[in-house]
């Protein structure tokens, strides 16, 4: 599944700013979104859809009229050539973005295939994408994910804290182990007897804050693979990772 994270931003002055959704991604040309092609942008519940219109356009005026009736807009893919991005760029700007229930600052997830990009507003829960790494002992790629953010501190996962992780089909549960176990040796024994993974929460260097790297079998045993999008559900002393439900987002 092809996914990308972005957000609703704004353009213009502070007094008269307009919402904007911008794609400056290397995958755009491979999906048919090359400079010069027409794209139809339409609002949908909690999101938008961008349809490629480079084929079967009988009358441009009819396409514009149909798009306006649906509350959308027609745009052209442009080309950027600057220090930040070189290649295809797709930018939607205007208040019609808000008619889909979006607002400036909303985090978005985009699912894309050839000729179509569909975006939806993400829930407030922390969202992470499973990346890939190569082990020193094998040439095969394995999944990895990095949990981070102030929310971890709020639920007790502070730097140097110890936690165990239990991998089950569809979920990984992290549990703080700062109380009830007298020594580290006892904690190691506890984790081994219950087939748990033992973690220490690390500290960011650039921006002070906690993070945890989760790699390999811990993710695979839960059925999480490279490219999956995961959501963190949490309370004090507990974090649960599970796959994001795309159907609930309206995809």
C-alpha positions as a printed Julia matrix, in Angstrom:
251×3 Matrix{Float64}:
   0.0     0.0     0.0
   1.43    3.38   -1.05
   1.17    5.96    1.72
   2.5     9.42    2.47
   2.11   11.82    5.41
   1.4    15.53    5.01
  -0.71   18.3     6.54
  -3.0    21.17    5.63
  -0.96   24.36    5.6
  -1.71   27.89    4.5
  -0.45   30.37    1.97
  -0.8    34.14    1.76
  -0.68   36.79    4.47
  -1.83   36.24    8.01
  -4.83   38.5     7.39
  -6.01   36.63    4.27
  -4.41   33.2     4.32
  -5.83   30.32    2.3
  -5.55   26.58    3.05
  -3.11   24.57    0.96
  -2.33   20.9     0.38
   0.99   20.39   -1.36
   2.64   17.27   -2.8
   6.35   17.54   -3.61
   7.14   13.85   -3.7
   9.41   11.68   -5.87
   6.57    9.17   -6.39
   4.36   11.67   -8.27
   5.75   11.0   -11.81
   5.43    7.24  -11.37
   1.75    7.71  -10.56
   1.22    9.76  -13.74
   1.39   13.18  -12.08
   4.0    14.71  -14.39
   4.39   18.44  -15.12
   1.65   19.79  -17.38
  -1.13   17.27  -16.71
  -4.53   18.34  -15.41
  -5.76   17.2   -12.0
  -9.29   17.35  -10.61
  -9.36   18.07   -6.85
 -12.63   17.2    -5.1
 -13.59   17.42   -1.42
 -14.69   14.22    0.3
 -15.79   13.56    3.89
 -12.74   14.27    6.12
 -10.47   14.6     3.14
 -10.01   15.06   -0.6
  -9.38   13.11   -3.78
  -7.08   14.14   -6.63
  -7.9    12.55  -10.0
  -5.55   12.6   -12.97
  -7.34   14.04  -16.04
  -4.79   13.62  -18.82
  -6.93   11.13  -20.78
 -10.47   11.05  -22.21
 -11.16   14.77  -21.78
 -13.85   15.49  -24.35
 -14.41   19.1   -23.41
 -12.36   21.09  -20.93
 -15.33   23.35  -20.21
 -17.45   20.33  -19.23
 -14.71   19.09  -16.9
 -14.48   22.5   -15.23
 -18.26   22.76  -14.9
 -18.57   19.26  -13.41
 -15.73   19.96  -10.98
 -17.21   23.26   -9.82
 -20.62   21.62   -9.27
 -18.93   19.12   -6.98
 -17.22   21.91   -5.03
 -13.73   21.23   -6.36
 -11.09   22.78   -8.59
  -8.94   22.01  -11.63
  -5.18   22.47  -11.41
  -2.02   21.64  -13.33
   0.97   19.72  -12.06
   3.96   22.04  -12.13
   7.71   21.55  -11.98
   9.9    22.81   -9.16
  13.6    23.39   -9.45
  14.95   24.87   -6.24
  17.04   23.98   -3.23
  14.11   22.26   -1.5
  12.66   20.15   -4.32
  13.3    19.31   -7.95
  10.57   17.58   -9.93
   6.78   17.34  -10.02
   4.75   19.48   -7.63
   1.0    19.39   -7.05
  -0.54   22.19   -5.0
  -4.2    22.63   -4.12
  -5.04   26.04   -2.69
  -8.43   27.48   -1.74
 -11.34   27.39    0.64
 -12.84   24.36   -1.15
 -10.3    22.32    0.85
 -12.23   23.21    4.02
 -15.53   21.91    2.62
 -14.28   18.36    3.11
 -14.1    18.92    6.87
 -10.4    19.79    6.92
  -8.72   22.69    8.71
  -5.29   24.31    8.61
  -2.94   22.24   10.74
  -4.76   18.92   10.27
  -2.38   15.96    9.8
  -3.22   13.92    6.72
  -2.51   10.47    5.33
  -2.41   10.03    1.55
  -3.05    6.71   -0.18
  -2.03    6.79   -3.83
  -2.07    4.65   -6.94
  -1.72    5.43  -10.62
  -3.9     8.4   -11.47
  -5.42    8.93   -8.03
  -4.4    10.38   -4.65
  -6.86   10.18   -1.77
  -6.18   12.0     1.51
  -7.9    11.69    4.89
  -7.57   13.49    8.22
  -5.68   11.43   10.78
  -6.93   10.81   14.32
  -5.28   12.62   17.22
  -3.44    9.45   18.33
   0.29    9.24   17.43
   0.78    7.67   13.97
   3.94    5.93   12.75
   5.05    4.24    9.54
   7.06    1.01    9.61
  10.37    1.59    7.85
  13.08   -0.86    6.75
  16.63   -1.61    7.8
  19.32   -4.14    6.89
  20.9    -6.15    9.64
  24.67   -6.56    9.81
  24.12  -10.33    9.71
  21.8   -10.58    6.69
  21.11   -8.82    3.39
  17.36   -9.05    3.88
  15.4    -6.0     4.92
  13.6    -6.08    8.25
  10.93   -3.78    9.73
  11.69   -1.04   12.22
   9.78    1.77   13.88
  10.74    4.65   16.12
   8.33    5.75   18.83
   8.84    9.32   20.0
   7.03   12.41   21.23
   6.05   14.34   24.34
   3.06   12.03   24.83
   5.49    9.29   25.93
   6.67   11.46   28.82
   3.08   12.14   29.79
   2.43    8.41   30.3
   5.66    7.66   32.19
   7.93    6.52   29.36
  10.72    8.92   30.26
  14.4     8.52   29.25
  16.13    5.58   31.01
  12.82    3.99   32.05
  12.6     0.22   31.54
   9.69   -1.42   29.72
   8.72   -4.81   28.36
   6.99   -5.45   25.05
   4.61   -8.3    24.28
   4.03   -9.1    20.62
   0.73  -10.71   19.69
  -1.11  -10.94   16.35
  -2.2    -7.39   15.55
  -0.7    -5.61   18.54
   2.45   -4.85   20.53
   1.95   -3.85   24.17
   4.64   -1.89   26.02
   4.43   -1.94   29.82
   6.52    0.14   32.21
   8.54   -1.96   34.66
   9.81    0.68   37.07
   7.96   -0.74   40.06
   7.51   -4.15   41.63
  10.81   -5.65   40.44
  13.78   -5.09   42.73
  16.74   -5.64   40.38
  17.61   -5.57   36.7
  18.58   -9.27   36.86
  15.12  -10.06   38.2
  13.56   -8.02   35.38
  15.59   -9.93   32.74
  14.43  -13.21   34.23
  10.83  -11.97   34.32
  10.99  -11.0    30.63
  12.58  -14.28   29.51
  10.07  -16.44   31.39
   7.19  -14.63   29.68
   8.83  -14.32   26.25
   8.85  -10.53   26.46
  11.22   -8.06   24.82
  13.04   -5.75   27.24
  13.52   -2.09   26.28
  15.16    0.95   27.8
  13.7     4.31   26.81
  16.38    6.43   25.12
  16.93   10.18   25.17
  16.92   12.48   22.15
  20.13   14.47   21.64
  18.93   17.36   19.48
  15.52   17.83   21.09
  15.27   16.52   24.66
  12.65   13.81   24.83
  12.17   10.02   24.9
  12.21    7.51   22.08
  12.23    3.73   21.55
  13.5     1.8    18.54
  11.49   -1.34   17.78
  12.97   -3.69   15.18
  12.82   -7.09   13.53
  10.98   -9.99   15.14
   9.18   -7.85   17.7
   7.28   -6.26   14.8
   7.08   -9.35   12.61
   5.53  -11.47   15.38
   2.72   -8.93   15.59
   2.18   -9.14   11.83
   3.57   -5.66   11.16
   5.56   -5.27    7.96
   7.5    -2.61    6.08
   5.16    0.15    4.92
   2.41   -0.54    7.46
   0.93    2.48    9.25
   0.53    2.01   13.01
  -1.37    3.91   15.67
  -0.38    4.2    19.34
  -3.14    3.91   21.94
  -1.86    4.77   25.4
  -2.53    5.38   29.08
  -0.18    5.79   32.0
   2.37    2.95   32.02
   0.98    1.32   28.88
   1.35    1.8    25.1
  -0.39   -0.38   22.52
   0.65   -0.36   18.87
  -1.91   -1.5    16.32
  -2.5    -1.09   12.6
  -4.35    2.0    11.53
  -7.87    1.1    10.33
  -8.11    2.61    6.85
 -11.83    1.82    6.61
 -12.5     3.92    9.71
 -10.7     6.84    8.06
 -13.01    6.58    5.06
 -10.6     5.12    2.51
